[in-house]
Amino acid sequence: MRVRIVFGVLTVMATLAASAKAADNAPDPATQREFGAKLLVCNACHGNNGVPRSAAIPVIWGQQENYLAKQLHDFESGDRNVEVMEWMAKTLSQEEVSPAAANIAKKSWPARAASAAPSPPAPRGIAVCQACHAQNFLGAEQAEGMSTPRLAGQSYDYLVEAMRRFADGERTNNADMVMIMKAISPTDREAMARYLSSL
């Protein structure tokens, strides 16, 4: 019995030591130039200050960390199809994906200029988004451990196109979103995207 306990303790200690070593070996963009340079490439589209160069490109600064990691894996594997992102994801090693997602998630969501126009009223069907993306649409960790992305403040152009791609089966890396968006009319999706982008 004592041998089993000692063996169990040694196994746990070895696992913890391996985890600590892996964490020590995780790339740090502040100290590893090549990794830092890879992350700087993101700014070409997603913006130096977190504001994307085009409204069709999503805000990623301050987005949920494990959501970002999943998307990078999906781009790399081809489960999500955006040509430039497939290329970008393939430039990251497997060891760089989590630190890349963590680095982007730690940045602040970009502040928006105050709008003179009031937010539109909450559209029909928006509660279906709150079920997973939280009451404030900032994203939330789900029971299975994955996070849903922040929707509040994302651009209308990106949101409405993402919804359309799910509805039309062009984007399939989340089966729940495919089913949900297929059940919502284009008019309602547009109203939801307009509302979410105004938050």
matplotlib code that plots the C-alpha trace (Angstrom):
import matplotlib.pyplot as plt

x = [0.0, 2.8, 4.5, 1.4, 1.0, 4.7, 4.3, 1.2, 2.9, 5.9, 3.6, 1.7, 5.0, 6.4, 3.2, 3.3, 7.0, 6.3, 3.4, 5.6, 8.4, 5.9, 4.6, 8.3, 8.8, 5.6, 6.5, 6.5, 6.0, 7.9, 11.1, 10.8, 11.1, 9.8, 6.7, 6.2, 6.6, 3.9, 1.5, 2.3, 1.0, -2.4, -2.4, -2.4, -6.1, -7.2, -5.6, -2.8, -5.2, -7.7, -9.9, -10.1, -9.1, -12.5, -15.9, -16.0, -13.1, -13.9, -12.6, -10.4, -8.7, -10.3, -12.2, -12.6, -9.3, -10.3, -12.7, -9.7, -7.6, -10.5, -10.8, -7.0, -7.2, -10.2, -8.5, -5.4, -7.4, -9.6, -12.8, -13.2, -12.5, -10.9, -7.9, -5.7, -6.5, -5.7, -2.3, -1.8, -2.9, -0.5, 2.5, 1.9, 3.3, 1.1, 3.0, 2.3, -1.5, -2.5, 0.0, -1.2, -4.8, -3.9, -1.9, -4.8, -7.4, -5.5, -5.7, -8.6, -11.6, -11.3, -13.4, -15.9, -16.7, -20.0, -22.9, -25.5, -28.1, -29.7, -29.4, -32.2, -34.7, -33.9, -35.1, -37.2, -35.3, -32.3, -32.9, -31.6, -28.2, -28.2, -28.7, -25.0, -23.4, -24.6, -27.1, -24.7, -23.5, -19.9, -19.5, -19.4, -17.8, -20.1, -20.7, -18.4, -15.5, -15.5, -16.4, -18.7, -17.4, -18.3, -20.9, -21.5, -19.7, -18.7, -19.3, -22.7, -20.9, -19.0, -22.0, -24.5, -22.1, -21.1, -24.8, -25.4, -22.5, -23.8, -27.3, -26.1, -23.9, -20.7, -19.3, -19.8, -17.3, -20.2, -23.1, -25.4, -24.9, -25.7, -29.0, -29.9, -29.1, -30.9, -34.1, -33.8, -34.9, -32.4, -34.5, -34.3, -30.6, -30.0, -31.9, -30.0, -26.6, -27.6, -28.6, -25.5, -23.2, -24.7, -23.9]
y = [0.0, 2.4, 1.7, 2.6, 5.9, 6.8, 5.8, 7.9, 11.0, 10.6, 10.4, 13.5, 15.4, 14.3, 15.5, 18.9, 19.3, 18.5, 21.0, 23.7, 22.9, 23.2, 26.5, 27.7, 26.7, 28.4, 31.1, 34.7, 37.4, 39.8, 37.7, 35.6, 37.7, 35.1, 34.5, 38.2, 38.9, 36.3, 38.0, 41.4, 40.0, 39.9, 43.7, 43.9, 43.0, 43.1, 46.5, 47.9, 49.2, 46.3, 48.1, 46.0, 47.5, 46.5, 46.1, 42.5, 41.5, 40.7, 42.4, 39.8, 41.9, 41.0, 38.0, 34.8, 33.0, 29.4, 30.6, 32.2, 29.0, 26.9, 29.1, 28.9, 25.1, 25.1, 27.4, 25.2, 22.0, 23.4, 23.1, 26.8, 28.2, 31.7, 31.6, 34.2, 32.7, 29.2, 30.4, 32.4, 29.5, 27.2, 29.5, 28.9, 25.8, 23.7, 25.1, 28.7, 28.5, 28.8, 31.6, 33.4, 33.2, 34.2, 37.2, 38.5, 37.8, 39.9, 43.0, 45.4, 45.3, 48.6, 51.5, 52.8, 56.4, 57.4, 57.3, 59.9, 57.4, 55.3, 51.5, 49.9, 48.0, 44.4, 42.4, 39.3, 36.1, 37.8, 35.7, 32.6, 34.4, 35.2, 31.5, 30.9, 34.3, 35.7, 38.3, 41.1, 39.3, 39.3, 35.5, 32.9, 29.6, 26.7, 23.5, 21.5, 24.0, 25.9, 29.6, 31.4, 34.6, 38.1, 39.5, 42.9, 45.7, 43.4, 45.0, 44.6, 43.6, 40.8, 39.6, 39.5, 37.6, 35.1, 34.4, 34.0, 31.6, 29.4, 29.5, 28.6, 25.8, 27.6, 27.7, 24.5, 24.5, 24.9, 22.6, 24.3, 27.7, 26.1, 24.8, 28.0, 30.3, 28.1, 28.6, 32.4, 34.5, 36.7, 39.8, 38.7, 37.9, 41.4, 43.0, 40.9, 41.9, 45.6, 45.4, 43.5, 45.8, 48.8, 47.5]
z = [0.0, 0.9, -2.4, -4.3, -2.4, -3.0, -6.7, -6.9, -5.3, -7.7, -10.7, -9.7, -9.0, -12.4, -14.1, -12.4, -13.2, -16.9, -16.9, -15.3, -17.9, -20.7, -19.4, -19.1, -22.8, -24.0, -26.5, -25.2, -27.9, -25.7, -25.7, -28.8, -32.0, -34.5, -32.4, -31.8, -35.5, -36.3, -34.0, -35.5, -38.9, -37.3, -37.1, -40.9, -41.0, -37.3, -36.7, -34.6, -32.0, -32.2, -34.7, -37.9, -41.3, -42.7, -41.2, -42.6, -40.4, -36.7, -33.6, -31.9, -29.2, -25.8, -27.4, -25.3, -25.1, -25.8, -28.5, -30.3, -29.8, -31.3, -34.3, -34.9, -34.8, -37.1, -39.6, -39.5, -40.0, -42.6, -40.5, -40.9, -44.3, -44.7, -47.0, -45.3, -41.9, -43.0, -44.1, -40.8, -38.6, -40.4, -39.6, -35.9, -34.3, -32.1, -29.1, -30.2, -30.6, -27.0, -26.2, -29.3, -28.2, -24.7, -26.0, -28.1, -25.4, -22.8, -25.0, -24.4, -26.6, -28.6, -27.4, -29.9, -30.6, -29.0, -31.4, -31.6, -32.7, -30.0, -30.0, -31.9, -29.8, -29.0, -32.0, -32.1, -31.4, -29.7, -26.5, -28.4, -28.6, -24.8, -24.0, -25.0, -25.4, -22.0, -21.1, -22.1, -25.2, -24.0, -24.4, -21.8, -20.9, -21.6, -19.6, -21.9, -21.2, -24.5, -24.7, -26.9, -28.5, -27.6, -30.0, -28.4, -30.4, -33.2, -36.6, -38.4, -41.6, -39.9, -37.8, -40.6, -42.9, -40.2, -39.5, -43.3, -43.7, -40.8, -42.2, -45.7, -44.5, -45.6, -42.1, -40.2, -37.3, -34.9, -35.6, -33.1, -34.9, -38.2, -36.9, -35.1, -38.0, -40.5, -38.4, -38.4, -41.4, -43.2, -42.0, -38.4, -38.7, -40.1, -37.2, -34.7, -36.3, -36.2, -32.6, -31.4, -33.3, -31.6, -28.1]

ax = plt.figure().add_subplot(projection="3d")
ax.plot(x, y, z, "-o")
ax.set_aspect("equal")
plt.show()
